[in-house]
């Protein structure tokens, strides 16, 4: 018996493998090089207890205990008791809601259900469904989500992801984002979509290899991954990724040609970081994405600022998104704009509000200035540093470019820190003036200073690491400048004296035990902050219960300084919390949750910029104070966006400090106020602010009127609005209506509702036994669950309040946990409440329990797949509602079509006869009731069993005929769909390859040069900042560098596109739209039978 051949399972068949029950989702031949020859890769979805893994790929012949179960048959009506109507309907719904693939008659999606909303524990607005509607209409998803800040691009990406997963169009997913957003993405996908992703970085890779071996490739270990763009760009990491992914669609592995892309979906958040531009890190990111883009079937890019005012960078980004539709160019022609309209989604808050009956977004009020009066000692320190900076920059004027860059970094660092707080400055200053070394170490001093500065400029996750690098850069550069005679001893003496007069001598500033005493000393900005807090956060001596505040600062030293001061002003460790880069992940999440929980004591959050990118605090907080103003305008917008975003119920108020007595504080306050007024156009004008800030801190005169003029001039000249565009009011209104109609159609067609979800859970608990789901007395719609014994472990993980699971309130209707605040409705779940959606682990366990009954009807109260119900309609004696599954498998072994179909047959003695379609629709949409009279029920059961042999024969004939009819129907649809896809793909590839052939990169370089000359000429006519002239010169080299890269890239792109075209047109599409031969191609299998009889008054009572 050792050589027994294990039968190969078919798609849709139930199997038992690894002591678990599963459904086969795909079967793919695999020609191995072993003596066994051809094997089969089987995709499984497990139907037993909800435990890891939920799904799996395995080699069937290698599994010694693998066993296909028998074919699904009609229920044994003559041998088993009938199920309750609600239990059977729950069983049918569990199958219906997991079979959503549709081979459409046309390219439209009018009949596509949107079930992702019912899988996700979120409050969805109609505008957020536009990406889903676009994605479902695309054979290959290419989307640019370019909504304004705070519209919920993560939620929209998650909804697209959810719908594609539900249709089994994707399995392997990569989310790529800035390092500080990895944790936020993991948390949001888990909390809102119940999807587990693994973060892959250096730490997680190290831990994985400790567990699984030094040769483990992390990119092969998990199907759903989150990583940072700067981690994946590292050469050795990228090589491991490519090794795990193969070389693209034509890769051969052990003799097996891959018909599918190595990865299914790529989501790139903050995608503007990949736009081709100058800078080594930026170009490394761009090259990395060019290298991997063809490994993904679908791509979703997201950014509120994808256009930086340069068309060449924007079109370069579009080429990374969709290299078939777009090519990097100096200007966009009409075809480019037509293509962009197909992939771009851009709406702004104001426009959404204007098109909404209940505007979903709160206003961001004009910024509030907090005036400060600078003391004489502080003014002396500011003046001394300003003179030091001025003379230091002058001393470096004739130095090398690298020395000037280092000097610019150091003087900017010292200036930023003094404008943050005296303590942060003192910590860096005393390092800067340390005696470090001798003349003989000059070169190594410069190299150490430069390397430390470059690493400090990178987007590090840890504020501690950044502080250490900045202190090293300050120390080594100070020592180096002294060896070159470029330090100004007398001015350094003035700064030392000013610091000491404020109490920040070297010994005190470097002693952490003295920080509390230092915080007691008066400084003008902290005094102004305390005054504002006392006025707005306190009532008498008590903190208000209805307000919370976030104070942002750039430096961790300032954070600790403010903590010590505020602990002396009425706060304690319970009411004040810190968030900063480098915190333990669990501590970070705990602080976030506390601040967002209105029942906790936390009222004030101090956060650094390293943390500001990864927190959303809009539910309980509407106040933001910029303790210091970052020199990057986008950081200002990013900070404000933590509370000014989707889900904010109250108008947002932003504050910053301003002093007419210090020119630096006054200038940065002006920049902050200006940035907030033009944040939707920031991409095109940010370089104006960059140049203005640089000029100001180099001691050159900058008039505010000049900046105002240049900002408006750049907004008018920028191609951003013309290139990027946005949805018109009518498009937003039409889309909103379309989304509502699709949601209503979904609810009606699938029979989905909060009540139906309750029935699913109750039916599954009944099958399992020894559990319950009871409505809380006097709280309609709120439930408590006692989990069946087999679910207790899962319930402890997902439904625990404290140490108990019986205290959690289960809510199935989101409307019950919505609150109206200022005319807007928001979902507000309490800590002891959970919104139960199909994606919740408990609901997925319930669905698996019910689906398992199809193949293994066991349990405390098994489902036998037939029922007797009463129908409140006239014109019939008896009916049969017959539910069956239709699965069509293509030659790629993908489910091309998969759904549950219900039909109604009239009982005429031993015969079952189809009814008219209109009557069928009425019956299927009607509510059925249990037959209350036991006598009447028993009589009907005896009658049904007496006719069952003949009825079963009728149903078998019906299924046989349906299989033939449906195969012909689906083959016709598949043929039409194949032609549509081939025509579209051929034209796209033809157009794109012709462009690569005709529009040579030399021609592009010539056009770019002409454009540069034109921009230079216009800039010179009204030149206000000589930095713009300098930037124009740098752009020549920048463009030449970019075009050199593109020259190398053009042949590679042409080669990859040609291969992809041939592969897609000759293999992928024909196989995708060709049904497998024989019974595996189309399978029509029985699911359940309900006998319907006219309802009596007793049944309806």
BELDA-V230991 format. One record per backbone hydrogen bond with DSSP energy under -1.0 kcal/mol. NH is the residue of the N-H (numbers start at 0). CO is the residue of the C=O. If there is no record, write none. Layout:
nh-><NH;NH>
co-><CO;CO>
This chain:
nh-><3;11;12;14;15;16;19;21;22;23;24;25;27;29;31;31;36;38;40;41;42;43;44;45;46;50;55;57;59;62;65;66;68;76;78;79;82;87;88;89;90;91;92;93;94;95;96;97;98;111;120;121;127;128;129;132;133;134;135;136;137;142;143;144;145;147;150;155;156;157;158;159;160;161;162;163;164;165;166;167;168;172;173;174;175;176;180;181;184;185;186;187;188;189;190;191;194;197;199;204;205;206;207;208;209;210;211;212;215;219;224;225;226;228;231;232;233;237;238;239;240;241;242;243;244;245;250;252;255;257;262;263;264;265;266;267;268;270;272;273;274;282;283;284;285;286;287;288;289;290;291;292;294;295;296;297;298;299;300;301;302;313;314;315;316;317;318;319;320;321;325;336;337;338;339;340;343;344;351;352;353;354;355;364;367;369;371;378;379;380;381;382;383;384;385;386;387;388;389;390;391;392;393;394;395;396;398;403;404;405;406;407;408;409;410;411;412;413;414;415;416;417;418;420;424;425;426;427;428;429;431;432;433;440;441;444;445;446;447;448;449;450;451;452;453;454;455;456;459;462;465;466;467;468;469;470;471;472;473;474;475;476;477;478;479;480;481;482;483;484;485;491;492;493;494;495;496;497;498;499;500;501;502;503;508;509;510;513;514;517;518;520;526;527;528;529;530;531;532;533;534;535;536;538;541;543;548;549;550;551;552;558;559;560;561;562;563;564;565;566;567;568;570;575;576;578;582;587;588;589;590;591;592;593;594;595;599;602;603;604;605;606;607;611;613;616;620;623;624;625;626;626;634;635;636;637;638;639;640;641;642;643;644;645;647;651;652;654;655;657;665;666;667;668;669;670;671;672;673;674;675;680;681;685;687;688;689;690;691;692;693;694;695;696;698;699;706;707;708;709;710;711;712;713;714;715;716;717;722;723;724;726;731;732;733;734;735;736;737;738;739;740;741;742;743;744;745;746;747;748;749;751;756;757;758;759;760;761;762;763;764;765;766;767;768;771;773;775;778;781;782;783;785;790;791;794;795;796;797;798;800;803;808;809;810;815;816;817;818;820;823;825;827;832;833;835;837;839;843;844;845;846;847;848;849;850;851;853;854;855;857;859;866;868;869;870;872;878;879;880;881;882;883;884;885;886;887;888;889;890;890;892;895;895;896;897;898;900;902;904;905;906;907;910;912;914;919;920;921;922;923;924;925;928;936;937;938;939;940;941;942;943;944;945;946;950;951;952;953;954;955;956;957;958;959;960;961;962;963;964;965;966;967;968;969;970;971;972;973;974;975;976;977;978;979;980;981;982;983;984;985;986;987;988;989;990;991;992;993;994;995;996;997;998;999;1003;1004;1005;1006;1007;1008;1009;1010;1011;1012;1013;1014;1015;1016;1017;1018;1019;1020;1022;1027;1029;1030;1031;1032;1033;1034;1035;1036;1037;1038;1039;1040;1041;1042;1043;1044;1045;1046;1047;1048;1049;1052;1053;1054;1055;1056;1057;1058;1059;1060;1061;1062;1063;1064;1065;1066;1067;1068;1070;1071;1072;1073;1075;1080;1082;1084;1086;1087;1088;1089;1090;1091;1092;1094;1099>
co-><0;23;9;21;66;19;16;14;44;12;42;42;40;38;29;36;33;29;27;57;25;55;22;53;20;48;43;41;39;59;62;15;13;74;75;75;865;83;84;85;86;87;88;89;90;91;92;94;95;108;191;119;124;125;126;128;129;130;131;132;134;298;342;300;344;346;147;151;152;153;154;155;156;157;158;159;160;161;162;164;163;222;264;224;266;226;177;178;180;181;182;183;184;185;186;187;188;223;225;200;201;202;203;204;205;206;207;208;212;216;172;197;174;176;227;228;230;233;234;235;236;237;238;239;240;241;247;255;252;250;294;171;171;297;173;299;175;301;269;270;271;278;279;280;281;282;283;284;285;286;287;288;291;292;262;263;140;265;142;267;144;309;310;311;312;313;314;315;316;317;321;332;333;334;335;336;339;143;347;348;349;350;352;651;653;655;657;374;375;376;377;378;379;380;381;382;383;384;385;386;387;388;389;390;391;393;395;399;400;401;402;403;404;405;406;407;408;409;410;411;412;413;414;416;420;421;422;423;424;425;427;428;430;437;438;440;441;442;443;444;445;446;447;448;449;450;451;452;457;580;461;462;463;464;465;466;467;468;469;470;471;472;473;474;475;476;477;478;479;481;480;487;488;489;490;491;492;493;494;495;496;497;499;498;504;505;507;510;511;513;514;517;522;523;524;525;526;527;528;529;530;531;532;541;538;536;602;622;604;624;606;554;555;556;557;558;559;560;561;562;564;565;565;571;603;605;579;583;584;585;586;587;588;589;590;591;596;574;574;548;576;550;578;607;610;641;616;652;549;654;551;624;631;631;632;633;634;635;636;638;639;639;642;149;644;362;621;623;367;369;661;662;663;664;665;666;667;668;669;670;671;677;678;681;684;684;685;686;687;688;689;690;691;692;695;694;702;703;704;705;706;707;708;709;710;711;712;713;718;719;720;345;727;728;729;730;731;732;733;734;735;736;737;738;739;740;741;742;743;744;745;746;752;753;754;755;756;757;758;759;760;761;762;763;764;785;783;781;775;778;809;773;771;787;788;790;791;792;793;794;803;800;831;782;833;812;813;814;825;823;820;818;816;829;808;810;117;836;839;840;841;842;843;844;845;846;847;850;851;851;855;766;1088;1090;928;1092;870;1091;904;1089;902;1087;900;1084;898;1082;896;1080;893;1070;1073;889;887;893;887;100;885;883;881;879;912;877;910;907;905;903;915;916;917;918;919;920;922;869;932;933;934;935;936;937;938;939;940;941;942;946;947;948;949;950;951;952;953;954;955;956;957;958;959;960;961;962;963;964;965;966;967;968;969;970;971;972;973;974;975;976;977;978;979;980;981;982;983;984;985;986;987;988;989;990;991;992;993;994;997;999;1000;1001;1002;1003;1004;1005;1006;1007;1008;1009;1010;1011;1012;1013;1014;1015;1016;1019;1024;1025;1026;1027;1028;1029;1030;1031;1032;1033;1034;1035;1036;1037;1038;1039;1040;1041;1042;1043;1044;1045;1048;1049;1050;1051;1052;1053;1054;1055;1056;1057;1058;1059;1060;1061;1062;1062;1063;1066;1067;1068;1070;888;1077;886;884;882;882;864;880;866;878;868;870;1095>
